[in-house]
Amino acid sequence: MNNPSIHSLPARLRSRNHITVCPWPYALQILSSLASGGPLAVLMFAAFADIADYSQWKTNRRATGLIFAAATFSQKIGSAIGGAIPGWCLGSYGFVSPVDGINQQQSPETIQGIITMMSILPAVALAAAGFVILLYPLNRRRLAEIQTDLNARKLSETSSPP
């Protein structure tokens, strides 16, 4: 049985496109997706719940529904913009779309733009996201204080006569 190995894939791509393809970014992407893709969604919604508690602690009003609705809306807007950005980038790099299913020759500037779009721009976005996460004010100690204070408020509200 003639089964091409994963290592033969880059060689075939090199011979067809004259571009060197390294399998390591793909392997790292798969591993990082497995490591963060599943837990990330759970952690994100847990952060929304923490934000709802923080909002209640600051304003003395429960706004969980509003917070989750705003978060979901921002995810949808982010998905729409995130889906459009590659098209905008390809257009600005002068990408020529396939005609009748046949790939067209791309200029060196276009190829360099695609490489930049797939390497440097995501790295810059990741660094910016990491910086924003560092500014996130809720940590375990702060959340414990907020929970203690909210529980004390709830007890005082239930124990006081109407």
N, C-alpha and C positions, 0 to 999 in steps of 0.2 A: 504494500500500500504506500503510495507516494504522497506523504503528508508534508507540505512545506512548513517549516518551523517559523516561529515568530521572528527569528533572526534573519530569515530570508526576505522578509517584507521590506526592510529599508533598502536592500540591494535592488529589488525590483523597482522601487520608487525612484531610486537614484538613476537607474538606467532609463526610465521613462521621462522623468522631469529634469534631470541633470541638477537636482538639488539634494544635498546630503541630508538625510533624515536620521535623527538620533532617537532611539526608543526610550531613553531615560526620562524625558519630560512626560511622556505618556504613562510610564510606569509610576512616576511620582504623583501624577494627577489621579490615577486610579487609587493609589494608596491614600492620598489625602482626602479623596472623596469618601472612601470607606471609613476613614477615621473621623471626619467631621460632618459628612453629609447627613447621616442619620441623627446623631446627637445634636447637631446644630439646630434643627427645627424644634426639637424638644426644649433646648436651652433658650431659644428665642422666645417661645411662648411662656416659659418660666420667667424670663426677664420682663415680659409684658405684665405678668401678674405682680411682680415686684414693683413695677412702675405704678400699677394701680394702687398698691398699698402705700407707696410713697405719696401719690397724689392725695389719697384719703388722709394721710397723716398731715400733709401740708395744708390742705383746704378744708378738712373736716367734712368732706362730701365724697361719697363713693361714686366713682365714674368708670367702673370696670368695663361696661359695655362700650362706652365712648372710646376708651383707650384701645380696646381690642379692635373696634371698628376702624379707628384711625390707623392702627398698625396694619390691618389687612388691606386697607385702601392704599397705604404707602407701599406695601409689597406689590400690589397690582400696578401702580404707577411705575415703580422701580423695574418691574418685569417688562413693562412696555418700553420704557426708555432703554433698559439694558438690551432688549431685543433690537432696538433701532440703531444703537451705537455702532455695531459692526457694519451695518449698511452705510451709515454716514461715513465711517472711516474708509471703507472700501471705495466709496464714491470720491472721497477727497484724495485718495491715493491713485485714482485713475484706473480702477479695476474694470476690465472688459468682460462682460458676461458671456457665457457660452452661447453660441448661435446654433440652433437646431441640435442641441446636445453635444456640440463639439467645442472643447475648450479652446479659448483664444490665447494667442501669445501675449504675455504680460510684460510690461516694461520693467527694467531693473528697479526703478523708483517704486513701482507698484509692489514688486516682490519684497523690497526693503520695508515698505509700509506695512505689508502683511506680517512680516517678521516682527516689526515693532509692535503691531497691534496684538500679536500673540505672546509677546514677552515683556516688553518694557511697560506698556500701558497697564496690563494687569498687575505688575509689580508695584507701580505707583499707586494704583487703586488700593491694593492690599496694604501698603504702608500708610495711606491716608486712613483706611478703616482701622488699622491698628492704633493710630494716634487718637482717633475718636474714641475707641474703646478704653484707652488709658484715661480719658476724661470722664468716664462713666462714674458717677458719684456713689453708686450703691455697691457696698461690699458686704461681707458676711456680718461684720460687727454692726454696721449701720442698719442692715436689715433686721438684725436681732433687736436692736433698740426700737426700731419702728414697730415691730410686732409686739414687743412688750408694751409700748405706749398705746397701740391700738387696742390690745386686749384689756388694758386698764381702763381705757375710755368706754369700751363695750360693757365692762363690769359696772362702771359707775352709772352708765345709762340704764342698765337693767335693774340696778338696786335703788335708784332714785324714783320716787313716786311721780306719776305723770302730772 
